[in-house]
């Protein structure tokens, strides 16, 4: 293709392109914000930057409020993708954990115990999926696809095909602002920092990159491949459980259908943030930027009156473009 020839022949492009690839999520976010500046309706509301509805105080708070759930899911997806895996069950697992969280709270369980139990179950689900992949040697796509179907079915059976209502305000504090940002947003920032430290400063993090880069070479180098994979999926399960708790706090109910399609947003955020689908390359900070890009895109499409299904189509295009740019970067 013409773009391939330009990348291979142009000296300046060869130097700049890897940098653009590394920060593709940030570049995409900046371009999206520029589009939002000129494309969204104008307002005279106090505090609205550039008199744009998108940059109004209320809308920015809305963006931050919506970011926590997909952001946590995307961080978990990053660990799974880095080891060369994929998780199609994230949305279904979140739906089940949302129902468990709501059920416990409705029946009077203490808030700390409920949170601890949901986090434990989420981590256990992730660990089991990772162990099945290691034991059966099946592709993660197949195992998590089976998990997606099974966990969704369990959620509907668990709730008898009904939403769970009657919650009080036990976990409403997650939506309360602190320094202008919802506590859920601070939790996402803490999860981003923790994920960054794990990947950059620990032996486990180095093994994650080694496994994703070349699993056979990692095995010969003494890396406990199966344990590292289980650890990555366990972290993913923990992040899904965290997202389920924040989702429950935001919606004050349990929905067996919750999380449908959320795995797409999580994967898209990770890929847009620079995580390579083949594994071995990426970071959590880039994923955070990618998640912010996806949420801003969703909000922008809503403000422009674009259909939800059209938005889903655009996300597919974004995934193709991000992966294509990554492939070009590896050939430079």
N, C-alpha and C positions, 0 to 999 in steps of 0.2 A: 504494500500500500504506500501511498505518497507520504504519509506521516512517518512510516518506518524509514524511508529513504532520507527524509529531512533529519530525523533523529540520529541516523548513522553517519551522515555526512557533515552535519553542521557542528563545528567545534564548540561554539558557544552554547548551542543547544545541548550538546553532550554533557557540559558542565552544569548547566542550569536544571536540566530535566530531573536528575536524581533528587535535587533539593525540592523541586515542585512535587515530586512523588512523595517525599517524606512528609511534606506539609500540605498534602492535597486536601485534607479535611479543613484546615484553616483557610486555604485559598478558596475552597468552595463556600465556606461560611461567609467570608468577606463578600464574595460575589453575590451570594443570596441576600445579604443585608443591603447591598447596593440596589438590588432589584426591589426589595421591600420598601426602600426609601422613596422610590419613584413610582411604584406600582400600586401601593395600598392607598385607601382613601385618606384624605386630610382631616384634621380635627383641630379645634381651638382649645381643647381641654388643657388645663394647667399641667405643666411638667412634661408635655409631649415633645420629644425631640424632633426638630425639623417639621413640626406640625403633622407628623405621620401617626396614624392609628397604631401601626405596628410598634412604634417606639414610644407609645404612651405608657405611663406608669402601670396602669391596670393590665395592659397586655404583656408587659415585661414580667410582671408578677405571675401572670398566667403561664408564660413560657417556663419560668422557674418551677412553678408548681407541677407542670406536666413533665418536666425533665427527669425527675427522680426515678420513676418506674422504668422507663426505657433505658435510662442511663445505667441503672444497676444491672438490668438484663444484658446490656451491651458489654459491661465489664466482665461478666461471667462468660459470655460468648467469646470474648477475646482470649481468655485462657484456653478454652476448648479449641479454638481455631489455631492458636499458636502451637499446640501439640499435633496439628495435622488432622483435627477432628471437625465435626460440625454437630450442632444440636438443634434438631427440629422439634424437640419436645418441650422447649422452654415455655411456650405459651400455655400448653396443656398443664404442665407442672405448676405454673403460676395460678391457673384457674383452680386446681385442686387445693393448693396451699391457701388461696384466698378463702375458699369454702371452709377449710379446717380452722383458719384463724377466726372467721366470723362465727362459726358454730361454737367454738370454745368461749368466746367473749359473750355471746348471747346466753349461754348456759352458766354464766357467772364465774368462769375461771379467772384467776388473777392475771393482770396484764403482763407482768414479767414472765410468769410461767407459760402463758400463751405464746409470747414472742420466742422464748427459748425453745419451746416444742416445735413451732413452725420452722425455725432455723435448723433444728436437728433433723426434722423430716426432709426438708429441702436438701440438706447436705447428704443425707442417707440416699435419697433418690439419685442424686448426681453420682455418688460413689458406686451405687449398684449398676448404673448405666456404664460407667467407666470399667467396672470389673467384668461386665458381660462382654464388652468389646475386647478386653484383653484375653478372656477365657475362650471365647468363640472364634476370635480372629475375624469376625465380621466387620464390614465397613461401618464407621460411626453413623453414616447416613441411614443404613438399614436399621440399626439398633435404635436410634433415636426416633426414626419414623414409627417403629413399633411402639416406642414409648409414648409418642404423641397421641396415637390412637388409644392406647390402653389407659393412659392417665386421664384423658378426657372422658372416657367411659366411666372410670372410677369416680370422677367428680360428679357426674350425673347420677350415678347410683348412690353416692354418699349423701347427696342432697335430695334424693327422690325426685329428681328433675324439677326442682323448684329453687328460687332464690331464697337466701337466708336473710331475713330482716329482723328488726327489733334490737339492734345494737344501740348501746348508749354512746357516751363520748370517751370510752376508755383509752382509745389511742388517737383521739382527735388532736392531741398535742403535736403530732407529727406535721400537721398543717399549720400550726401556729408560727408566726414569723419571729425571727430573732435577727436583729440588725438588718431588718428589711427582707430577709430571705427565709422562706419556710424551713423548719427544722429538717424536713425531708430532703431539701436541697443541701443542707449542711452534711447530712448523712451520705449523700452521693459524693460530695467533695471528700469526705473522710474515706469512703470506699475507694475513690480514685487514688488518693494518696497511699492507702494501704496496698492497693494493687501495684502501684508504681514501685514501692519499696520491695515488695515480694519479688517482682520480676528483675529489678535492677541490682538488688543488694543481697540476695540470698542464693544459696546453693540450689535450692529448688527452682528458682527463677532461671538460673543458667541451664539447668537440666530441661526445663520446659522448652527453651529455645533450641537446645541440642536435639531434643526428640522431634520437634517440628521441622528442623532443618534436614536431618537425615536419621531416621529411626534406626537403621541397621548400624550406621557408624556410631551412634549413641550407645547401642547395645554392646558393641565390641569395646567401647571405651569404658564400660562398667556402669553405665547409667541404668538404674532399675526402671526400665521402660514402663512396665505395667503399673508400678506404684506411682510414677510421675503422672501417667495418664489418669489414674484414679484420683490423684490429688487435684489435677486440673478440673476434672468433672465434679469433684466435691466442692471446689471453690465456686464453680458455676452453679451448682445446686444451692449453695449458701446465698449467692447473689440473687437467684430466682426467688428464694424464700424472703429475702429482704425486700425485693420488689413487690411480692405478694402482700407483705405487711403494710407497705406504704400505699399500695392500691386499696387495701381494705380501709385504711385510715381516710383516704380521699373519698371513697364511695360509701362508706358506712354500711356495707352489706356484703354478702357472699354470692357470687354468680358462677355457676358451673360452666358457663360459656365465656367467662373472663379470660382475657389473654389470647383470644383467637387472632392469629396473624402477628402477634407481638414478636415471635421468633424472627420474622422477616425484618422488622425494624432493628432488632438487636444485631443481626448479621450485617445489615446495611450500614449501621452506625460503625461497627468494627472495621468493615472494609473501607468505607469512606474515610475513616480515621487513619488508614494506612496499614492495617493488618492484612497480611497476605493470606488468601484462602488456602494456599498450599502449605501454610504453616511456617514457623521459624522466624517470622519477621512481623514486628508491630509493637505497640505499647499502649498502655491504658490511658495516658493523657490524650493521645490521638483519638482513641475511642470516645473519650468524653466530648471532644470537639465534634466528632462524627455524630454523636447522639444529639448534641445541641443543634447541629445542622438539620437532622431529621425532624426534630420538634419544631424548629423555626420554619421548615418547609411545610409541615402540616398546618401550622398556624397561618402561614401566608396563603396557602391554598384555601383555607376556610374564609379568610378575610376577602379573598377574591371571588368567593362563591363557586369554587371549582369542586366538582363531584369527588367524593371519597374514592370511588373506584378509579377515576382518572389519576388521582394522587398515587394510588397503588401502582398504576402503570408507570408513572414517572420514577418511582422508587426502583422498579426493575431496570429501567434505563440507566439510573444512577449506578446500580451495582455493576452492570455491564461495562460502563465507562470507567469506573474505579478499577476494576480488575484488569481491563485493557491497558490502562495507564501503568499499572503495576508490572504487567508483562513487558511493556515497552521499556520500563526502567531497568528490568533485569537484563535486557538485551543491549543496554547502552554500555 
